[in-house]
């Protein structure tokens, strides 16, 4: 059972161009992601997939394996699938290139369900929303799951939403905020684990209406009738979608280093 992690890294992000090369305490963000993935005890190989020579040169400089992929891929999933086609791996781990605080131990938690259940095609991670700003932030994906931990829906909108309260009242009432967050509202972490065969099949499926509407690739899976197992982790990496997110990561890491 060979497991390969592929980190898609695109230079031309609409919200943050050149994001994978953004400096974080002297290292490019993509290196932080790579080193976090390499902590995994289950992953056999780590590959960075990019469409830009600048990223490839940096990746090779810090000693990682990088491959060039097409510049026309509409999603990270398609970029990962291009690389997966050339591999013999049984399981592919797609780790988003904007998760510099990702750690191997939580990646392994996402992988283990596929090792235990041969019928499971895909898994991902979720964690508690503890800050109301994450709940209302459209850059932060949220997920609602059933009692067995399978995804019911993903959204950029605040979900689930309490019917009996207005949006303005929630934001202005501190006790109501606490009550809302106590309901175990979850946000997603940028990591997906697939059986290789399912990933290749998924990449051939057409973009679905909800996926196109929300701009969330996970919805393609659900809209085609497949299940995604979400594993809860008590860990909160900071995904970088904007320059402000990058500042949060730098502040977080600087604080940790000062306390060492």
PLY file of the C-alpha trace (Angstrom):
ply
format ascii 1.0
element vertex 260
property float x
property float y
property float z
element edge 259
property int vertex1
property int vertex2
end_header
0.00 0.00 0.00
1.97 3.00 -1.27
0.87 6.47 -0.16
1.98 9.61 -1.99
1.35 13.19 -0.95
1.06 15.76 -3.74
1.16 19.47 -2.93
-0.31 21.64 -5.71
1.38 25.05 -5.88
0.11 27.64 -8.35
1.76 31.03 -8.79
-1.18 32.95 -10.24
-3.64 33.01 -7.34
-6.32 35.65 -7.90
-6.39 36.59 -4.21
-2.66 36.40 -3.55
-0.30 36.14 -6.52
2.93 34.29 -5.86
1.54 32.90 -2.62
3.65 29.69 -2.48
6.83 31.81 -2.47
5.68 34.22 0.26
8.35 34.55 2.92
7.61 33.17 6.39
10.46 33.73 8.82
13.10 33.25 6.14
11.54 30.30 4.29
9.02 30.24 1.43
5.54 29.09 2.42
5.72 26.04 0.17
8.74 24.81 2.17
6.79 25.08 5.43
4.03 22.95 3.87
6.51 20.40 2.54
8.30 20.03 5.87
4.98 19.60 7.67
3.93 16.83 5.27
7.29 15.08 5.67
6.49 14.61 9.36
3.86 11.99 8.39
4.63 8.43 9.43
2.37 6.94 6.74
3.35 8.86 3.61
6.04 7.23 1.45
6.68 10.05 -1.03
6.06 13.81 -1.25
5.80 15.65 -4.58
5.18 19.34 -5.24
3.19 19.95 -8.42
3.45 23.40 -9.97
2.86 25.26 -13.22
5.57 27.86 -12.69
9.35 27.64 -13.18
9.95 30.11 -10.33
8.27 27.78 -7.86
10.02 24.72 -9.28
13.45 26.32 -8.85
12.74 27.20 -5.22
11.41 23.68 -4.54
14.52 22.07 -6.00
16.72 24.47 -4.04
15.41 23.24 -0.68
15.72 19.62 -1.80
12.14 18.59 -2.52
10.85 16.72 -5.55
8.97 19.05 -7.88
7.21 18.37 -11.17
5.83 20.73 -13.78
2.16 20.40 -14.69
-0.17 22.06 -17.17
-1.00 25.73 -16.61
-4.59 25.22 -17.78
-5.89 23.21 -14.81
-8.98 24.91 -13.34
-8.52 23.33 -9.88
-5.86 21.91 -7.60
-7.57 18.52 -7.86
-6.92 18.44 -11.60
-3.27 19.33 -11.02
-2.90 16.55 -8.45
-4.66 14.08 -10.77
-2.22 14.84 -13.60
0.67 13.77 -11.38
-1.25 10.80 -9.92
-1.71 9.38 -13.42
2.02 8.69 -13.59
2.20 6.99 -10.19
1.58 3.47 -8.91
0.45 4.68 -5.51
-2.74 3.29 -3.96
-3.60 6.41 -1.96
-3.04 10.04 -2.89
-2.96 12.81 -0.29
-3.71 16.27 -1.66
-2.23 18.82 0.73
-3.03 22.40 -0.22
0.07 24.54 -0.77
-1.32 27.32 1.42
-1.36 25.35 4.69
2.04 26.26 6.21
1.07 25.03 9.68
0.02 21.55 8.55
1.50 18.71 10.61
2.18 15.08 9.80
0.23 13.72 12.75
-3.06 15.24 11.57
-2.40 14.11 7.99
-2.05 10.56 9.31
-5.42 10.89 11.04
-7.00 11.61 7.66
-5.27 8.65 6.00
-6.09 5.93 8.55
-9.83 5.61 7.72
-8.95 4.59 4.13
-6.56 1.96 5.47
-9.26 0.51 7.71
-12.26 0.72 5.34
-11.71 -0.47 1.77
-15.08 0.94 0.67
-14.09 4.50 1.60
-12.98 6.56 -1.40
-12.17 9.95 0.14
-11.55 11.63 3.46
-10.70 15.07 4.79
-10.23 16.97 8.05
-12.33 19.39 10.05
-11.85 21.33 13.26
-14.03 23.41 15.57
-14.74 27.04 14.72
-13.75 28.96 17.83
-13.81 32.49 16.39
-16.99 33.99 14.94
-14.83 35.70 12.30
-14.07 32.30 10.76
-17.77 31.50 10.64
-18.57 34.61 8.58
-15.38 34.61 6.48
-16.19 33.55 2.88
-12.55 32.49 2.38
-13.00 29.85 5.10
-14.77 26.66 4.05
-17.31 25.19 6.47
-18.80 21.72 6.60
-21.87 20.06 8.09
-21.63 16.32 8.76
-24.01 13.52 9.67
-23.78 11.44 12.86
-21.17 9.14 11.33
-18.96 12.01 10.22
-19.83 12.01 6.53
-20.17 15.39 4.84
-23.69 16.64 4.18
-22.62 19.95 2.67
-19.68 22.32 2.28
-20.10 26.06 1.99
-18.36 29.42 2.16
-21.44 30.75 3.93
-22.03 30.53 7.71
-23.48 27.03 8.18
-25.40 25.75 10.00
-27.42 28.92 10.59
-29.82 29.35 13.55
-33.26 30.13 12.14
-34.45 32.09 15.18
-31.75 34.75 15.14
-30.83 37.47 12.69
-27.28 37.79 11.42
-26.91 41.25 12.98
-28.11 40.01 16.37
-25.60 37.16 16.40
-22.70 39.50 15.67
-23.74 42.07 18.28
-24.58 39.70 21.15
-21.52 38.15 22.83
-23.57 35.56 24.73
-25.29 34.51 21.53
-21.91 34.14 19.83
-20.75 31.85 22.63
-23.94 29.83 22.39
-23.53 29.47 18.63
-19.90 28.37 18.82
-20.74 25.84 21.54
-22.81 23.92 18.95
-19.70 22.37 17.39
-19.62 24.27 14.13
-16.83 23.01 11.90
-14.45 24.45 9.35
-12.42 22.52 6.83
-8.65 22.04 6.65
-7.01 22.06 3.21
-6.24 18.38 2.90
-7.93 15.54 0.98
-7.12 11.85 0.88
-8.25 9.77 -2.13
-7.91 6.30 -3.45
-5.93 6.92 -6.62
-8.56 5.27 -8.82
-11.28 7.52 -7.40
-9.17 10.67 -7.82
-8.64 9.92 -11.51
-12.36 9.28 -11.91
-13.21 12.51 -10.08
-10.94 14.54 -12.35
-12.90 13.30 -15.36
-16.25 14.43 -13.93
-17.69 17.71 -15.13
-17.85 20.68 -12.80
-21.17 20.49 -10.96
-23.64 23.36 -10.33
-23.04 23.69 -6.59
-19.28 23.35 -7.02
-19.36 26.16 -9.57
-21.59 28.29 -7.35
-19.58 27.93 -4.14
-16.19 27.41 -5.80
-15.58 24.39 -3.58
-14.30 21.25 -5.31
-15.57 18.91 -2.58
-19.13 19.54 -3.73
-18.44 17.73 -7.00
-18.02 14.54 -4.98
-21.27 14.97 -3.07
-23.27 16.06 -6.12
-22.21 12.87 -7.88
-23.46 10.72 -5.00
-20.18 9.83 -3.30
-19.34 10.20 0.38
-16.53 12.09 2.08
-15.48 11.05 5.57
-14.54 14.02 7.77
-12.18 13.36 10.65
-12.25 15.79 13.55
-8.88 17.04 14.80
-8.26 19.30 17.75
-5.78 21.39 15.81
-6.17 24.67 14.00
-3.73 25.39 11.18
-4.08 28.81 9.57
-4.72 28.52 5.83
-3.35 31.42 3.78
-5.86 32.88 1.34
-4.89 36.54 1.67
-1.91 38.68 2.77
-3.72 39.24 6.08
-3.75 35.46 6.66
-0.01 35.42 6.02
0.46 38.04 8.75
-1.52 35.83 11.16
0.75 32.87 10.40
3.91 34.92 10.91
2.59 36.30 14.20
1.67 32.78 15.35
5.07 31.30 14.50
6.96 34.27 15.93
5.13 33.82 19.22
5.99 30.13 19.32
9.67 30.78 18.60
9.85 33.43 21.33
8.48 30.94 23.85
10.96 28.20 22.98
0 1
1 2
2 3
3 4
4 5
5 6
6 7
7 8
8 9
9 10
10 11
11 12
12 13
13 14
14 15
15 16
16 17
17 18
18 19
19 20
20 21
21 22
22 23
23 24
24 25
25 26
26 27
27 28
28 29
29 30
30 31
31 32
32 33
33 34
34 35
35 36
36 37
37 38
38 39
39 40
40 41
41 42
42 43
43 44
44 45
45 46
46 47
47 48
48 49
49 50
50 51
51 52
52 53
53 54
54 55
55 56
56 57
57 58
58 59
59 60
60 61
61 62
62 63
63 64
64 65
65 66
66 67
67 68
68 69
69 70
70 71
71 72
72 73
73 74
74 75
75 76
76 77
77 78
78 79
79 80
80 81
81 82
82 83
83 84
84 85
85 86
86 87
87 88
88 89
89 90
90 91
91 92
92 93
93 94
94 95
95 96
96 97
97 98
98 99
99 100
100 101
101 102
102 103
103 104
104 105
105 106
106 107
107 108
108 109
109 110
110 111
111 112
112 113
113 114
114 115
115 116
116 117
117 118
118 119
119 120
120 121
121 122
122 123
123 124
124 125
125 126
126 127
127 128
128 129
129 130
130 131
131 132
132 133
133 134
134 135
135 136
136 137
137 138
138 139
139 140
140 141
141 142
142 143
143 144
144 145
145 146
146 147
147 148
148 149
149 150
150 151
151 152
152 153
153 154
154 155
155 156
156 157
157 158
158 159
159 160
160 161
161 162
162 163
163 164
164 165
165 166
166 167
167 168
168 169
169 170
170 171
171 172
172 173
173 174
174 175
175 176
176 177
177 178
178 179
179 180
180 181
181 182
182 183
183 184
184 185
185 186
186 187
187 188
188 189
189 190
190 191
191 192
192 193
193 194
194 195
195 196
196 197
197 198
198 199
199 200
200 201
201 202
202 203
203 204
204 205
205 206
206 207
207 208
208 209
209 210
210 211
211 212
212 213
213 214
214 215
215 216
216 217
217 218
218 219
219 220
220 221
221 222
222 223
223 224
224 225
225 226
226 227
227 228
228 229
229 230
230 231
231 232
232 233
233 234
234 235
235 236
236 237
237 238
238 239
239 240
240 241
241 242
242 243
243 244
244 245
245 246
246 247
247 248
248 249
249 250
250 251
251 252
252 253
253 254
254 255
255 256
256 257
257 258
258 259
